[in-house]
């Protein structure tokens, strides 16, 4: 009897030894294929491939430690691939690398992107990625990005600069109709910043776009430490109006 059982089990044992991955790949908890980061971020940018420029009005509430900055309104201009200009009558500390909408910022050709895990973000299933810019001029060590919902979009971005400032950006969107096209664009953005303690803020430069004509107040930002918040509300979107390159030239 025992000999008969052994005879019957021997082929099964040999099969498991020769083809162990066949069973584990079908029944294991990691059977689901991991997302392809390059494909994911290419697909995120695809809906904006025909976006050449935009103009938008931004209303901002600022709560910064150690300094008081009044609420302000600014007009933001963007031209593909990464040119910004701000028009405002007051000082406008807008985070350059996270608070300004650029659908091409995380181009897979310009960033090293790695999938980390899938988790719940505010009740929504989201995929988490680590993104490292390849351009040495970008003063951010890496971004952590959550994507999700349908159609897919960036839900949250965390950044860590080489100088120690951390940022968390949470985005909500709305559909904006422009002629025959519909664009999924930011509606409200919340930015939480954590500055290095006990030292002048070397990342003050990151709170303005490089072409911001308003420089007053930068001395105050150099002294910021601790944590601060910005709430941005976007309105009056205008897409593909043919913005002139001269608008983005540095004013002498």
C-alpha positions in Angstrom: 0.0 0.0 0.0 2.8 2.4 1.0 4.7 1.6 -2.2 1.6 2.4 -4.2 1.1 5.8 -2.6 4.8 6.6 -3.1 4.5 5.6 -6.7 1.5 8.0 -7.2 3.1 10.9 -5.4 6.4 10.7 -7.1 5.3 12.4 -10.4 3.6 15.2 -8.4 6.8 15.9 -6.4 8.9 15.9 -9.5 6.5 18.4 -11.2 6.7 20.8 -8.2 10.5 20.6 -8.2 10.8 21.2 -11.9 8.1 23.9 -12.1 7.8 25.7 -8.7 7.2 29.2 -10.2 4.2 27.9 -12.2 2.2 27.3 -9.0 3.4 30.3 -7.0 2.8 32.7 -9.9 -0.8 31.6 -10.2 -1.6 31.4 -6.5 0.8 33.9 -4.8 -0.3 37.2 -3.4 2.0 39.1 -5.8 0.5 37.6 -8.9 -0.8 40.9 -10.1 1.6 42.6 -12.4 3.3 45.7 -11.2 2.6 49.0 -13.1 5.1 50.1 -15.7 6.3 53.5 -14.5 7.2 54.8 -17.9 3.9 53.8 -19.4 2.0 55.3 -16.4 3.6 58.7 -16.5 3.5 58.8 -20.3 -0.3 58.1 -20.1 -0.7 60.9 -17.5 0.8 63.5 -19.8 -1.0 62.2 -23.0 -4.3 64.2 -22.4 -2.2 67.4 -22.4 -0.1 66.7 -25.5 -2.0 69.4 -27.4 -1.6 71.9 -24.6 0.8 74.6 -25.7 0.1 77.3 -23.1 -2.3 78.5 -20.5 -3.3 81.5 -18.4 -5.0 81.2 -15.1 -5.9 83.3 -12.1 -4.7 82.1 -8.7 -6.1 83.3 -5.3 -3.7 82.4 -2.5 -4.0 82.3 1.3 -0.6 82.0 3.0 0.1 80.9 6.6 3.8 81.1 7.1 5.7 80.8 10.4 7.6 83.9 11.7 6.3 86.2 8.9 2.9 87.6 7.8 2.1 87.5 4.1 -1.3 88.9 3.1 -3.6 86.9 0.8 -2.9 87.7 -2.8 -4.2 87.2 -6.3 -1.9 86.6 -9.3 -2.1 85.7 -12.9 0.0 82.7 -13.9 1.2 82.2 -17.4 2.6 78.9 -18.7 4.2 77.9 -22.0 5.3 74.4 -22.9 7.5 72.7 -21.8 8.4 74.5 -18.6 8.2 78.3 -18.8 6.3 80.3 -16.2 5.6 83.9 -15.6 3.7 85.5 -12.7 1.9 88.9 -12.9 0.9 90.3 -9.5 0.9 93.6 -7.7 2.1 92.0 -4.4 4.7 89.6 -3.3 3.8 86.1 -4.5 5.6 83.2 -2.7 4.4 80.3 -5.0 6.3 77.0 -4.7 8.2 76.6 -8.0 8.6 72.8 -8.1 5.2 71.7 -6.7 2.5 74.4 -6.5 2.5 75.4 -10.2 0.8 73.1 -12.7 3.1 71.7 -15.3 1.7 68.5 -16.9 5.1 67.7 -18.4 7.1 68.0 -15.2 7.4 64.2 -14.7 8.3 63.2 -18.3 9.9 59.7 -18.1 12.7 60.9 -20.4 13.7 63.5 -17.8 13.2 61.5 -14.6 14.1 58.2 -13.0 10.8 56.7 -12.0 10.2 53.6 -9.8 7.0 52.0 -8.6 6.9 51.6 -4.8 3.5 50.2 -3.7 -0.2 50.5 -3.9 -2.0 51.9 -0.9 -5.1 53.9 0.2 -4.9 57.7 0.1 -7.9 59.4 1.7 -10.1 56.4 0.9 -8.9 56.2 -2.7 -6.6 53.4 -4.0 -3.5 55.0 -5.3 -0.2 53.8 -6.8 2.9 55.4 -5.2 6.1 56.2 -7.2 9.5 57.6 -6.4 10.6 60.2 -9.1 14.2 61.5 -9.3 14.9 64.3 -11.7 17.8 63.7 -14.1 18.6 67.4 -14.5 21.2 68.4 -12.0 19.9 72.0 -12.1 16.6 70.9 -10.4 17.3 71.3 -6.7 14.9 68.5 -5.6 16.4 65.2 -4.4 13.3 63.3 -5.2 9.5 63.4 -5.4 7.0 60.9 -4.0 3.9 60.8 -6.2 0.5 59.2 -5.7 -1.6 58.5 -8.8 -5.1 57.2 -9.0 -8.8 57.7 -9.8 -10.3 57.6 -13.3 -9.2 59.2 -15.5 -5.8 58.7 -13.9 -4.3 61.8 -12.4 -1.7 62.9 -9.8 -3.4 63.1 -6.4 -0.5 64.1 -4.1 3.1 65.0 -4.4 5.8 65.1 -1.7 9.2 66.6 -2.4 12.5 66.8 -0.6 15.0 69.4 -1.7 18.8 68.9 -1.4 18.7 71.7 1.2 16.2 70.1 3.5 12.8 71.7 2.7 10.0 69.2 2.5 6.7 69.9 0.6 3.4 68.0 0.5 1.0 69.1 -2.3 -2.6 67.8 -2.4 -4.6 68.5 -5.6 -8.2 68.5 -6.6 -9.4 68.9 -10.2 -12.3 70.0 -12.4 -13.2 69.7 -16.0 -12.6 73.0 -18.0 -14.3 73.4 -21.4 -12.3 75.4 -23.9 -14.0 75.5 -27.4 -14.4 71.9 -28.5 -11.9 70.5 -26.0 -12.3 69.4 -22.3 -9.3 69.7 -20.0 -8.9 68.1 -16.6 -7.1 71.0 -14.7 -6.4 71.9 -11.0 -9.2 73.5 -9.1 -7.7 73.7 -5.6 -4.2 73.0 -4.3 -3.0 72.7 -0.7 0.7 73.0 -0.1 2.3 72.2 3.3 6.0 73.2 3.6 8.4 72.1 6.3 11.6 74.2 6.5 14.9 73.3 8.2 15.2 74.4 11.8 17.9 76.5 13.2 19.4 77.8 10.0 18.6 80.5 7.4 16.2 79.1 4.8 18.4 78.2 1.8 15.3 77.1 -0.1 13.6 80.5 -0.1 14.3 80.6 -3.9 11.9 77.7 -4.4 8.9 79.9 -3.3 8.9 82.1 -6.4 9.1 81.4 -10.1 12.4 82.4 -11.6 10.7 85.2 -13.7 8.7 86.7 -10.8 9.1 90.5 -11.1 8.4 91.0 -7.4 11.5 90.5 -5.3 10.5 92.4 -2.1 10.0 90.0 0.8 12.8 87.6 -0.1 14.8 88.7 2.9 11.9 87.7 5.1 11.6 84.3 3.5 15.3 83.7 4.1 14.4 83.7 7.8 11.5 81.2 7.6 11.7 78.0 9.6 9.2 75.5 11.0 6.1 74.7 8.9 3.8 76.7 6.7 0.7 76.3 4.4 -0.5 77.8 1.2 -4.0 77.3 -0.3 -4.3 78.0 -4.0 -7.6 78.3 -5.9 -7.5 78.3 -9.7 -10.1 80.1 -11.8 -10.6 81.7 -15.3 -8.5 79.1 -17.2 -7.6 80.0 -20.8 -5.8 77.3 -22.8 -3.9 77.7 -26.1 -4.3 81.4 -26.6 -0.9 81.7 -28.3 1.1 83.4 -25.6 4.0 85.5 -27.0 7.5 84.4 -26.1 8.3 87.9 -25.1 6.0 87.5 -22.1 8.5 85.1 -20.6 11.7 87.2 -21.2 13.5 88.5 -18.1 12.7 92.1 -17.5 15.8 94.3 -17.2 
